[in-house]
Amino acid sequence: MNNKLLSLCVFLLSLSLMTIQAYAQEGEGEGSEATTTSVDLDAGKSLFRSQCASCHNKNMKDDLTGPALGGTQERWAEYPREDLYTWIRYSQRLISEGHPRANELWDEWKPTVMNNFPNLTDQEIENVLAYIKGVYEGTYPPKAAGEQVAAVETESDDESSNTFLFITLALILFVLAFVLARIINVLNAIARAKVEGTVAPSQSIWQILTSKSVIGLLIFALVVVGGYTTVNNAINLGRQQGYAPQQPIKFSHETHAGLHKIDCQYCHDGARRSKHSVIPAANTCMNCHRAIKKGSKYGTQELTKVFASIGYNPINDTYIEDYEKMSNEELAEVYKEWIEAEYVKDNELDIIDEEGKLVRDDQWNEIVNSLTNEQKSSVTGPIEWVRIHNMPDHVYFNHAQHVTSGQVECEQCHGAVEEMEVLAQYAPLSMGWCINCHRQSEVKGFKDNPYYHKEFEHYHNELQNGEREKVTVEDIGGLECQKCHY
């Protein structure tokens, strides 16, 4: 009996080592295969995040606002590759031309209209398609020996690549623990039998598994695992760190804050004087874009959305009277004329060609899709930006208190916005994150503020005597519950 148990232990230990070795070799193989491809999956990942993730599920297997993208290349395999490129760039054009696959998708998903992506090159589309295929088939991210696996685009992906390994090892360790416990029990019984001069009793596997100690241990483990899972899920409820939705207008912080060095508070001027940082109105955009009428990346495509929302006619540099009373069809005449004129100028033509007409119509359809919805039928009126940062209702947060009084830099909470083509939530905005900041952040201007001199005289004395190096937000009551919850 003992020899059998020892043999089983050796077998399970060998199996553990084989599992780890096989997993490592699998990672090496996948990493080697990934390096031989001619597409850039990491670039495809970035493009997917900025262009596709707001409508398509990141796991590539489940539907969201749009269909699951896994298997896209296979479903378009019977058509020329250029058809798939055209579908991604101008979906409605392909539908209007009667393409079978395009109309099949339209019949299934209408009236949801896919956004146009005319600026994507063939190579960029291939990068995105390769990334989609890699995530769908489980070959991305690549795993190399000695390297940390990159995170995939799902909230649990940091752990998913190792899940199978962990479960296997856990099961093996559980069996090993059971076998070793069994050996100890048998040896103890033999020892007692020798001392007492009796025959050692033998318990069956079923008797051991149904014993009070094993059942109690299992119940305890279930309570611990269940409690841990419940608490973790509760803590993560409502958090959306890394959330980067597609906006109705492709506004690039990288271009505005990075390339052109526009200060954050020029547009978000409420941050220094009120609770909210405020989203700038289109009038703020027009301070610059009455002179700059074409974007460096999208040309007329995105800026015309701003013009249409505010009723500005870029052709004669005037605002249209009673534009809010005009129908979309009447407004289309104004802005299609503008798009057409710029296309003719850019391509050095005398009159617009057929390609230009398609560009003009596609841009106007994109304007209508971006600025209207079920509640808003006209392209005029406020632009409905998608909110990214959202504190819970029971939390009080004041921008002016942090920006003006606390002199906190915008980047401390929002990250390197000047490097973000598509704005994403940088910080978790959790209670623990805020508390840690209050514990570590020094109160700026403490020595020069007469209010602090009066209320916290003992801190000033400690600073002067060298007994204290700094005064933190925690020291002046920054961790009191009622500061944020009242």
C-alpha positions in Angstrom: 0.0 0.0 0.0 2.8 2.5 1.0 4.8 1.6 -2.1 1.8 2.4 -4.3 1.2 5.7 -2.6 4.9 6.7 -3.0 4.8 5.7 -6.6 1.7 7.9 -7.1 3.5 10.8 -5.5 6.5 10.4 -7.8 4.2 10.2 -10.8 2.3 13.3 -9.9 5.5 15.3 -9.3 6.8 14.2 -12.7 3.5 15.2 -14.2 3.8 18.7 -12.7 7.3 19.2 -14.1 6.1 17.9 -17.5 3.2 20.4 -17.5 5.4 23.3 -16.7 8.0 22.3 -19.3 5.3 21.8 -22.0 3.8 25.2 -21.2 7.2 26.9 -21.5 7.8 25.1 -24.8 4.4 26.2 -26.1 5.2 29.8 -25.2 8.5 29.6 -27.0 6.9 28.1 -30.1 4.2 30.8 -30.2 6.7 33.5 -29.8 8.9 32.1 -32.6 5.9 31.9 -34.9 4.8 35.4 -34.2 8.2 36.8 -35.2 8.0 35.3 -38.6 4.8 37.1 -39.6 4.9 40.2 -41.9 2.2 42.1 -40.0 2.5 44.1 -36.8 0.1 42.7 -34.3 1.0 45.2 -31.6 0.2 48.0 -34.1 -3.1 46.2 -34.9 -3.8 46.1 -31.2 -3.4 49.9 -30.9 -5.6 50.5 -33.9 -8.3 48.1 -32.6 -8.3 49.9 -29.3 -8.7 53.4 -30.8 -11.0 52.5 -33.8 -12.9 49.4 -33.1 -13.1 48.6 -29.4 -16.1 50.8 -28.6 -18.4 48.8 -30.9 -16.8 45.3 -31.1 -16.2 42.9 -28.2 -12.5 42.6 -27.2 -12.7 38.8 -27.0 -13.6 38.6 -30.7 -16.1 35.9 -29.9 -19.2 37.7 -28.6 -21.4 40.3 -30.2 -21.6 43.8 -28.8 -22.9 46.9 -30.6 -21.4 45.3 -33.7 -20.8 41.6 -34.6 -18.0 39.5 -33.2 -14.9 40.0 -35.4 -13.4 36.6 -34.9 -13.3 34.7 -38.2 -13.8 37.8 -40.3 -11.2 36.9 -42.9 -12.7 33.4 -43.3 -16.2 34.9 -43.9 -14.8 37.2 -46.6 -12.5 34.6 -48.1 -14.6 34.0 -51.3 -14.4 37.7 -52.2 -11.4 39.7 -53.3 -9.3 41.1 -50.5 -10.0 44.6 -51.8 -13.7 44.1 -51.0 -12.9 43.7 -47.3 -10.7 46.8 -47.4 -13.6 48.8 -49.0 -16.0 47.4 -46.4 -13.8 48.7 -43.5 -13.3 52.1 -45.1 -16.7 52.7 -46.7 -19.3 50.1 -45.5 -22.3 52.0 -46.9 -20.8 52.3 -50.3 -20.3 48.6 -50.6 -23.9 48.1 -49.5 -25.2 50.5 -52.0 -23.2 48.7 -54.7 -25.1 45.5 -53.9 -22.2 43.4 -52.5 -23.6 40.1 -51.3 -21.6 39.9 -48.1 -22.1 43.6 -47.2 -25.8 43.4 -47.7 -25.9 40.2 -45.6 -24.3 42.0 -42.7 -26.5 45.1 -43.2 -29.7 42.9 -43.2 -28.6 41.4 -39.9 -27.4 44.6 -38.1 -29.4 47.5 -39.6 -30.0 50.3 -38.7 -26.6 50.3 -36.9 -24.2 51.9 -39.3 -20.5 51.1 -39.2 -18.2 54.1 -39.0 -16.0 54.9 -42.1 -12.3 54.6 -41.8 -11.0 56.2 -45.0 -7.5 56.9 -43.7 -6.6 53.4 -42.8 -4.0 52.0 -45.2 -4.0 48.4 -46.5 -1.1 47.6 -44.1 -2.9 49.0 -41.1 -6.0 47.0 -42.0 -3.9 43.9 -42.3 -2.4 44.6 -38.8 -5.9 44.9 -37.3 -7.1 41.7 -39.0 -4.0 39.8 -37.8 -4.6 41.0 -34.3 -8.2 40.0 -34.4 -7.2 36.6 -35.7 -4.5 36.2 -33.0 -6.9 37.0 -30.1 -9.7 34.9 -31.6 -7.4 31.8 -32.0 -5.5 32.4 -28.8 -2.1 32.9 -30.4 -1.8 36.6 -29.3 -0.2 37.9 -27.2 2.9 35.9 -28.0 4.6 34.2 -25.1 8.4 34.0 -24.9 10.5 32.2 -22.3 11.6 34.6 -19.5 9.4 37.4 -20.7 6.2 38.6 -19.1 3.1 38.0 -21.4 1.6 41.2 -22.6 -2.0 42.0 -21.5 -4.8 41.3 -24.0 -7.8 43.6 -24.3 -10.1 42.1 -21.8 -10.3 42.9 -18.1 -9.2 39.4 -17.0 -6.6 38.9 -19.7 -3.7 39.7 -17.4 -4.3 36.3 -15.8 -6.1 34.3 -18.5 -2.9 33.2 -20.3 -1.8 31.3 -17.1 -5.2 30.1 -16.0 -4.9 26.6 -17.3 -1.4 26.2 -15.8 -2.6 27.4 -12.4 -5.7 25.2 -12.4 -3.6 22.1 -13.4 -1.0 22.8 -10.7 -3.6 23.4 -8.1 -5.3 20.1 -8.8 -2.0 18.2 -8.8 -1.0 19.9 -5.5 -4.4 19.0 -4.0 -4.0 15.3 -5.0 -0.4 15.4 -3.6 -1.6 16.8 -0.3 -4.3 14.1 -0.1 -1.9 11.3 -0.9 0.7 12.6 1.7 -2.0 12.9 4.3 -3.1 9.4 3.5 0.5 8.1 4.0 0.8 9.9 7.3 -2.4 8.4 8.6 -1.3 4.9 7.5 2.1 5.3 9.2 0.5 6.6 12.4 -1.9 3.7 12.4 1.0 1.2 12.0 3.0 2.9 14.8 0.0 2.7 17.1 -0.6 -0.9 16.2 2.9 -1.9 17.0 2.7 -0.2 20.4 -0.7 -1.7 21.2 0.0 -5.0 19.6 -3.1 -4.8 17.4 -3.7 -4.9 13.6 -3.6 -1.5 12.0 -7.1 -0.4 10.8 -7.5 0.5 7.1 -9.8 3.2 5.8 -11.2 3.3 2.3 -10.8 6.3 0.0 -14.5 7.0 0.3 -14.3 7.0 4.1 -11.4 9.5 4.0 -13.2 11.8 1.5 -16.4 11.8 3.6 -14.7 12.3 6.9 -15.5 15.4 9.0 -12.0 16.8 8.6 -12.0 16.7 4.7 -15.6 18.0 4.5 -14.8 20.8 6.9 -11.6 21.7 4.9 -13.6 21.8 1.6 -16.3 24.1 3.2 -13.6 26.4 4.6 -11.9 26.6 1.1 -15.2 27.3 -0.6 -16.0 30.1 1.9 -12.5 31.6 1.5 -12.6 31.5 -2.4 -16.2 32.6 -2.5 -15.5 35.5 -0.2 -12.4 36.6 -2.0 -14.2 36.5 -5.4 -17.2 38.4 -4.1 -15.1 41.1 -2.5 -12.9 41.5 -5.6 -15.9 41.8 -7.9 -17.5 44.3 -5.6 -14.3 46.4 -5.4 -14.0 46.4 -9.3 -17.7 47.2 -9.8 -18.0 50.4 -11.9 -14.2 50.8 -12.5 -13.1 51.4 -16.0 -9.4 52.1 -16.0 -8.2 52.1 -19.6 -11.6 52.8 -21.0 -11.2 54.6 -24.4 -14.5 54.9 -26.2 -14.8 56.2 -29.7 -16.1 59.7 -29.7 -18.5 61.3 -32.2 -15.6 63.4 -33.4 -12.1 62.0 -33.7 -10.4 64.6 -31.4 -6.7 63.9 -30.9 -5.2 65.1 -27.6 -1.9 64.0 -29.1 -2.3 66.7 -31.8 -3.7 69.5 -29.7 -2.0 69.0 -26.3 1.1 67.4 -27.6 2.0 68.8 -31.0 0.5 72.2 -30.6 1.1 72.5 -26.8 -2.4 73.8 -26.0 -2.8 74.1 -22.3 -5.4 71.8 -20.7 -7.2 74.7 -19.0 -7.7 76.6 -22.2 -10.4 74.1 -23.2 -11.3 72.7 -19.8 -11.4 76.2 -18.1 -13.8 75.0 -15.4 -11.0 73.0 -13.8 -9.5 76.0 -12.1 -12.7 77.6 -10.9 -15.4 75.0 -10.3 -16.3 71.5 -9.3 -16.3 70.3 -12.9 -13.6 70.6 -15.5 -16.4 71.1 -18.2 -16.4 69.9 -21.8 -15.6 72.8 -24.1 -18.4 74.1 -26.3 -18.0 74.1 -30.0 -17.4 77.9 -29.7 -14.1 77.2 -28.0 -13.1 75.0 -31.0 -14.0 77.8 -33.4 -11.5 80.1 -31.7 -8.9 78.2 -33.7 -10.8 76.5 -36.4 -12.4 79.5 -37.9 -8.9 80.0 -39.3 -7.8 76.3 -39.5 -10.6 74.7 -41.5 -8.9 71.4 -42.4 -7.4 68.9 -40.1 -3.9 67.6 -40.5 -5.0 64.0 -40.4 -8.7 63.8 -41.5 -8.9 66.8 -43.7 -12.5 68.1 -43.8 -14.1 64.9 -42.4 -14.0 65.7 -38.6 -13.9 69.5 -38.6 -17.0 69.7 -40.8 -18.9 67.9 -37.9 -18.0 70.9 -35.6 -19.1 73.3 -38.3 -22.4 71.6 -38.8 -23.2 71.3 -35.1 -22.8 75.1 -34.7 -24.1 76.3 -38.0 -20.9 77.7 -39.4 -20.5 78.0 -43.1 -16.7 77.6 -43.9 -17.2 78.7 -47.5 -18.0 82.3 -46.7 -16.8 82.4 -43.1 -20.3 83.3 -41.7 -22.7 81.7 -39.3 -26.0 80.5 -40.8 -29.0 82.4 -39.5 -31.8 80.2 -38.1 -29.6 77.1 -38.8 -31.4 75.2 -36.0 -34.6 75.4 -38.0 -33.0 73.9 -41.1 -33.5 70.3 -42.0 -30.6 67.9 -42.4 -31.3 67.9 -46.2 -30.9 71.7 -46.3 -27.8 71.7 -44.3 -26.4 68.9 -46.5 -26.4 71.3 -49.4 -24.1 73.7 -47.5 -21.6 71.2 -46.2 -21.5 68.9 -49.2 -20.6 72.0 -51.3 -17.7 72.7 -48.8 -16.4 69.1 -48.9 -16.7 69.0 -52.7 -14.8 72.4 -53.1 -12.0 71.2 -50.9 -11.7 67.8 -52.7 -11.5 69.6 -56.1 -8.8 71.9 -54.8 -6.8 69.1 -53.2 -6.9 67.0 -56.3 -6.3 69.9 -58.7 -9.5 69.2 -60.7 -11.9 71.5 -62.6 -15.0 69.6 -61.5 -15.6 66.8 -59.0 -15.1 63.3 -60.3 -17.0 60.1 -59.3 -14.5 59.3 -56.6 -15.0 62.7 -55.1 -18.7 62.4 -55.1 -18.4 59.2 -53.1 -16.0 60.9 -50.6 -18.5 63.8 -50.3 -21.5 61.5 -49.7 -19.5 59.3 -47.3 -18.4 62.3 -45.2 -21.9 63.7 -45.0 -23.3 60.3 -44.0 -20.6 60.1 -41.3 -21.6 63.6 -40.0 -25.2 62.5 -39.7 -24.3 59.2 -38.0 -22.0 61.0 -35.5 -24.2 63.9 -34.6 -27.6 62.3 -34.5 -29.2 59.5 -32.5 -32.7 58.2 -31.5 -33.2 61.3 -29.3 -31.5 63.9 -31.6 -32.5 63.9 -35.2 -30.7 67.1 -36.4 -27.0 67.5 -36.8 -27.2 70.9 -35.2 -26.9 71.4 -31.5 -24.4 70.3 -28.8 -22.0 67.5 -29.6 -22.8 64.5 -27.5 -19.3 63.4 -26.3 -19.0 60.0 -24.6 -18.2 60.4 -20.9 -15.0 58.7 -19.8 -14.3 59.7 -16.2 -17.2 59.1 -13.9 -17.0 59.2 -10.1 -19.7 57.4 -8.1 -22.7 59.5 -7.0 -21.8 59.2 -3.3 -18.3 60.8 -3.9 -17.7 64.5 -3.8 -14.8 65.7 -6.0 -13.9 69.3 -6.7 -11.5 70.1 -9.6 -10.8 73.7 -8.4 -9.9 72.4 -4.9 -7.2 70.2 -6.5 -6.1 72.3 -9.4 -6.1 75.8 -7.9 -5.7 75.2 -4.1 -3.8 71.9 -4.3 -1.8 72.9 -7.4 -2.1 69.3 -8.7 -1.0 68.8 -12.3 -3.6 67.4 -14.7 -1.2 64.6 -15.7 -1.1 63.3 -12.2 -4.7 62.0 -12.5 -5.2 61.9 -16.3 -1.8 60.6 -17.4 0.2 61.7 -20.4 -2.8 63.1 -22.3 -0.5 64.8 -24.8 0.5 61.3 -26.0 -3.1 60.0 -26.4 -4.5 59.9 -29.9 -7.7 58.5 -28.3 -8.3 59.6 -24.7 -8.4 56.8 -22.2 -8.9 56.7 -18.4 -5.5 56.6 -16.9 -6.1 56.2 -13.2 -8.4 53.7 -11.4 -10.1 56.5 -9.5 -10.7 54.1 -6.6 -10.9 55.1 -3.0 -7.6 53.4 -2.2 -5.9 55.3 -5.0 -7.2 58.7 -3.7 -6.3 57.9 -0.1 -2.7 56.9 -1.1 -2.4 60.2 -2.9 -3.5 62.1 0.1 -1.1 60.3 2.3 1.9 61.0 0.0 1.1 64.5 -1.5 2.7 67.4 0.2 0.5 70.5 0.8 2.0 73.1 -1.5 2.3 76.6 -0.3 1.8 75.5 3.3 4.4 78.0 4.7 3.0 81.0 2.8 -0.7 80.4 3.4 -2.0 82.5 6.4 -4.9 80.1 6.9 -2.6 77.2 7.5 -0.5 79.4 9.8 -3.5 80.0 12.0 -5.1 76.5 12.0 -1.9 74.4 12.0 0.6 76.4 14.0 2.1 73.3 15.5 3.0 72.0 12.1 4.8 75.3 11.3 6.8 75.0 14.5 7.8 71.4 13.7 8.9 72.4 10.2 11.0 75.3 11.6 12.5 73.0 14.3 13.4 70.4 11.8 11.1 67.8 13.4 9.1 67.5 10.2 10.1 67.5 6.6 6.7 68.2 5.0 3.0 68.4 5.7 0.8 66.1 3.7 -2.9 66.3 2.8 -3.5 63.5 5.4 -2.1 65.8 8.1 -4.6 68.5 7.5 -7.6 66.1 7.5 -7.5 64.7 4.0 -8.5 61.3 5.1 -11.6 62.3 7.1 -14.6 60.5 5.7 -16.8 63.6 5.5 -14.3 65.4 3.2 -15.5 63.2 0.3 -18.7 61.6 1.6 -21.3 63.9 3.1 
